[in-house]
Amino acid sequence: MKITRVETFAVPPRWLFCRIETDDGLVGWGEPVVEGRADTVRTAVQELAGQFLVGADPTRIEDLWQLMTKGSFYRGGPVLSSAVAGVDQALWDIAGKALGVPVHQLLGGPVRERVRAYSWVGGDEPAEVRDQVAAQVEAGFTAVKMNASGRMGRLPDLTELKEVATRAEAAREVLGPGRDFAVDFHGRFSTAGAVRAVGVLEPYAPMFVEEPVLPEYTHLLRRVTESTALPVATGERLFSRTDVLPALQAGIAVLQPDLSHAGGISESRRIATLAETFDVAIAPHCPLGPLALAASLQLAVCTPNFLIQEQSIGIHYNKGAELLDYVADRSVFRFEEGHLLRPSGPGLGVEIDEKAVRAADGSAEAWHNPVWRHGDGSFAEW
């Protein structure tokens, strides 16, 4: 079996899909994307296709992963890692389809039958938070995630800290003691500011506080983990085992690799195993499309130290298209009591509506994250 063609499709709202075709008719799909850099990743995928993929045996997944990640003198970074990630997902999809089994069977088999998931909630005011959390509880979710704040100064003042606490209080009031919420700092705080903000959240017992410091300050993360009993999470902007190791050594409780950024299923599986040696749980980051979610589920069902899965169905910032718009059989992603069921189909377990993908290709508006500024005109983290 040989790879004959590699195609990419840029589709709304901001996703990139990869399709790999073989000479015996098997097709694998993956999702290589950096949000806001889809065109750049698309070029990287085509470079990998021309250099390593076309004409190669798609079942030599590890060898191709090594070539794609190490076959160039300059390595790593989000663009290359994400391009590799989508290709890797597609190769695993082909392997599973060739053998007629889900990918998780090739990774040792399932350790669970369903995957707990959380849903995002927006809202800047406590009343909005209450309404959105209540809607997710009504939909059957047992956990939600929300931002800690909007734009934040380097050292939050008392008013800003009170706003962080009040929003968390609103979520806890709706959820009660038997459900969970997580709080995403989004790297908007300085290290000292994060320590102060984490402190005001402690009475509300969030499941975890996410990305309290920027990834470039991972060497300072221990200051946060040692300041609180709350579980600290990070990892969406870390792309390899060597990237995540300092965070694990800093004492985090939850690691959040993104299977469309961190080298795909192959590297994320190794990251999960490394995390297990630190007694750290895995909560895959996934505010993306159906292939990223399908790949994440394959990892989740065979990973002992899995905690919870992020997913973007109905997320507030999907504009122009939804995750289920590109799926032929939507029942694959049905929820039961806040959980997704173990996928049973071959490969990634999801059938992509190729006609819909081809029709949508090129119609996505160029998406870039907002650029924020402080009141004095200087740059502010989004």
JOZI-V359003 format. One record per residue. N is the residue number from 1. RES is the residue in one small letter. PHI is phi in whole degrees, -180 to 180 (* if undefined). Layout:
N;RES;PHI
N;RES;PHI
//
This chain:
1;m;*
2;k;-132
3;i;-77
4;t;-110
5;r;-155
6;v;-127
7;e;-123
8;t;-129
9;f;-138
10;a;-93
11;v;-126
12;p;-64
13;p;-82
14;r;-166
15;w;-110
16;l;-130
17;f;-109
18;c;-123
19;r;-121
20;i;-115
21;e;-111
22;t;-114
23;d;-72
24;d;-103
25;g;94
26;l;-73
27;v;-129
28;g;-117
29;w;-122
30;g;-147
31;e;-131
32;p;-96
33;v;-157
34;v;-113
35;e;-56
36;g;92
37;r;-135
38;a;-61
39;d;-65
40;t;-67
41;v;-66
42;r;-58
43;t;-64
44;a;-63
45;v;-61
46;q;-67
47;e;-64
48;l;-64
49;a;-61
50;g;-69
51;q;-85
52;f;-126
53;l;-97
54;v;-62
55;g;94
56;a;-88
57;d;-79
58;p;-69
59;t;-81
60;r;-88
61;i;-62
62;e;-66
63;d;-63
64;l;-66
65;w;-63
66;q;-61
67;l;-64
68;m;-67
69;t;-90
70;k;-122
71;g;-80
72;s;-126
73;f;-62
74;y;-97
75;r;-128
76;g;77
77;g;89
78;p;-64
79;v;-68
80;l;-65
81;s;-62
82;s;-74
83;a;-61
84;v;-62
85;a;-59
86;g;-66
87;v;-63
88;d;-59
89;q;-57
90;a;-65
91;l;-66
92;w;-65
93;d;-60
94;i;-63
95;a;-61
96;g;-65
97;k;-68
98;a;-63
99;l;-99
100;g;73
101;v;-136
102;p;-65
103;v;-57
104;h;-64
105;q;-68
106;l;-79
107;l;-104
108;g;115
109;g;91
110;p;-75
111;v;-115
112;r;-149
113;e;-101
114;r;-149
115;v;-123
116;r;-67
117;a;-131
118;y;-121
119;s;-120
120;w;-76
121;v;-128
122;g;-100
123;g;105
124;d;-94
125;e;-102
126;p;-54
127;a;-63
128;e;-67
129;v;-61
130;r;-57
131;d;-63
132;q;-71
133;v;-65
134;a;-60
135;a;-64
136;q;-72
137;v;-64
138;e;-62
139;a;-77
140;g;104
141;f;-75
142;t;-104
143;a;-154
144;v;-135
145;k;-132
146;m;-145
147;n;-73
148;a;-71
149;s;-164
150;g;-92
151;r;-59
152;m;-133
153;g;-72
154;r;-62
155;l;-123
156;p;-60
157;d;-86
158;l;-62
159;t;-64
160;e;-64
161;l;-65
162;k;-65
163;e;-65
164;v;-60
165;a;-68
166;t;-66
167;r;-67
168;a;-65
169;e;-62
170;a;-63
171;a;-64
172;r;-64
173;e;-60
174;v;-75
175;l;-76
176;g;71
177;p;-80
178;g;-96
179;r;-125
180;d;-122
181;f;-138
182;a;-114
183;v;-121
184;d;-98
185;f;-79
186;h;60
187;g;67
188;r;-84
189;f;-105
190;s;-70
191;t;-60
192;a;-65
193;g;-65
194;a;-64
195;v;-59
196;r;-66
197;a;-69
198;v;-61
199;g;-61
200;v;-75
201;l;-86
202;e;-55
203;p;-64
204;y;-102
205;a;49
206;p;-62
207;m;-60
208;f;-162
209;v;-109
210;e;-106
211;e;44
212;p;-67
213;v;-129
214;l;-65
215;p;-61
216;e;-71
217;y;-109
218;t;-57
219;h;-66
220;l;-102
221;l;-62
222;r;-60
223;r;-60
224;v;-79
225;t;-62
226;e;-83
227;s;-91
228;t;-148
229;a;-90
230;l;-71
231;p;-64
232;v;-106
233;a;-122
234;t;-166
235;g;139
236;e;-67
237;r;-111
238;l;-121
239;f;-120
240;s;-159
241;r;-60
242;t;-70
243;d;-68
244;v;-82
245;l;-57
246;p;-62
247;a;-67
248;l;-63
249;q;-68
250;a;-80
251;g;96
252;i;-65
253;a;-106
254;v;-135
255;l;-110
256;q;-124
257;p;-67
258;d;-105
259;l;-71
260;s;-100
261;h;-122
262;a;-95
263;g;73
264;g;81
265;i;-65
266;s;-60
267;e;-74
268;s;-65
269;r;-63
270;r;-69
271;i;-62
272;a;-63
273;t;-66
274;l;-61
275;a;-61
276;e;-61
277;t;-70
278;f;-104
279;d;59
280;v;-110
281;a;-85
282;i;-110
283;a;-133
284;p;-55
285;h;-75
286;c;-164
287;p;-91
288;l;-118
289;g;-95
290;p;-68
291;l;-77
292;a;-62
293;l;-68
294;a;-62
295;a;-64
296;s;-62
297;l;-65
298;q;-60
299;l;-70
300;a;-61
301;v;-75
302;c;-115
303;t;-111
304;p;-59
305;n;-95
306;f;-71
307;l;-111
308;i;-161
309;q;-115
310;e;-77
311;q;-154
312;s;-114
313;i;-65
314;g;78
315;i;-65
316;h;-68
317;y;-101
318;n;-78
319;k;-120
320;g;95
321;a;-166
322;e;-124
323;l;-54
324;l;-74
325;d;-65
326;y;-108
327;v;-112
328;a;-71
329;d;-118
330;r;-72
331;s;-66
332;v;-59
333;f;-109
334;r;-79
335;f;-103
336;e;-132
337;e;54
338;g;76
339;h;-124
340;l;-97
341;l;-81
342;r;-58
343;p;-68
344;s;-115
345;g;-73
346;p;-69
347;g;67
348;l;-72
349;g;84
350;v;-127
351;e;-100
352;i;-82
353;d;-79
354;e;-62
355;k;-61
356;a;-66
357;v;-65
358;r;-64
359;a;-68
360;a;-85
361;d;-56
362;g;88
363;s;-92
364;a;-73
365;e;-70
366;a;-62
367;w;-104
368;h;-138
369;n;-66
370;p;-60
371;v;-109
372;w;-101
373;r;-135
374;h;-74
375;g;-59
376;d;-88
377;g;97
378;s;-82
379;f;-64
380;a;-126
381;e;-67
382;w;-90
//
